[in-house]
Amino acid sequence: MKKILITLMAITSTFMSAGQIWTQYDFKVNDSESAAKIVAASDELMASEFTKNNFKGSSHLDLYLANGSNTATHSFALLQPSMAAHQEWMTALRNSPEGTKFYSTMNDNSTGITERINSFVQSYGTASNEDVVWLIHQFNAKPSKVAAVVKAFEKLDKGTQGDFPGQFGLSAVAFGQEDVTHLLTVGYSSVEEMESWEDQLGSNKSINDFQKTMDKLVEWKGNDLLINARVYDSALTIQEFLTN
């Protein structure tokens, strides 16, 4: 598990101009037939010559297992090497026959819910596409507290090295969600691995210390649980994305 993110919100402008970003598009489908059509359209788009020639990132089609008051059932997460690369991809997609066909399927079979652009601050552990189950903990941190939050993450990493089976990281929310400034993302290879780790959280000193510190620094806003239904990473694997 290596790095989901890169270093401080105090330099968010640097991330947005040159650093890796990941964009989340939440949407809702009403039935399994509509979901199947979107999966098929995604497979077709990501296998096309257009995508091979234009897409520089990694795309994940996720299924929500739990997301509180959020009505979304699915989400696309686009991992891009820069904001410029993301803008170039979205522009090319909207102006292409392949994009027109894909968006037509999306519009006919789903309802858009929210969009959020996140910049990477730092991640920990070994980046791996074997991790397909994701917890996203949302929180709000004042700018003056961000340095302390980063230190808390670093301390947690040191305290759980060799024991923690997944990967976790810190993201800054750049655009799209007014009441949330950061995300704690945690990846596991399976729901069973997640449950096994969380069964011992009450007795884990490093985790308990982290939670007590964070409760003093941030305001927690909500939790999401997702699983990768599809991972399209022929242009950029998650290992490459998180370690470059």
Residue, then its C-alpha position, 0 to 999 in steps of 0.5 A: m500500500k503506497k500513496i493514495l494522495i501527496t501532502l497538504m491542503a495549504i498547497t492545494s493550488t499546486f495539486m490542481s495545476a500539476g498533481q494527480i486528481w480523482t473525480q467522482y460522478d455519482f448516479k442512480v439507476n432504478d433497476s438491474e436492466s438499466a445497470a447492465k446497459i450502463v456496464a455494457a456501454s462502459d465496456e464498449l467505450m473503454a475498449s474503443e480505439f478512441t479511448k486508447n488514443n485519448f484516455k491517460g488515466s484509470s476509470h473505476l465503475d463502483l457499486y454503492l453498498a452503503n451511502g447514508s442519505n446519498t441516493a446514488t446507486h453507482s459511481f464512476a471514479l476517474l483517476q487522472p495524472s493532472m487536472a489538465a489531462h482530465q479536462e482534455w479527456m472530458t472535452a474529447l469525450r463530449n465531442s466524439p461519436e463514442g462519447t455521444k453514444f455513451y452519454s445517451t445510454m447514461n441519460d436513458n438509464s440513470t439520473g446524475i446525483t453529484e460530482r466531486i473533484n478531489s486532489f491527492v494529499q498522501s496515501y500509505g501502504t502498498a497500492s494494489n488493484e487487488d483492493v476492490v472494496w472502499l470505505i470513504h470517510q468524509f470530514n471537514a477540517k479548518p485550514s489551520k488544522v490540516a498540518a496536524v491532520v497530516k501528522a495524525f495520518e503519518k503516525l497512524d501509518k507508522g503504528t499499523q505498518g506490517d499489520f494493516p492489510g489494505q491501503f488508506g489515504l487522505s484527499a482534499v476536496a477541491f470542488g463539488q462539496e461545500d461541507v466536506t474538505h477532505l476524505l479518508t479513503v480505505g481500500y481492502s481486497s474483500v469485505e471479509e478482509m475489511e471485517s477481519w480488520e475492523d473486528q480488532l479496532g477496539s483493542n488497537k492502540s494506534i487506531n484508538d489514538f488516531q480516532k481521538t486525535m481526529d475527533k479533536l481536529v475535524e468534524w466527521k460528515g459521513n461514510d460510504l462503502l463501495i465495491n469496484a464493479r469494473v476497473y479500466d486501467s490499461a492506460l494507468t494502473i492504480q500502482e502507477f497512479l499512486t507511486n508517481 
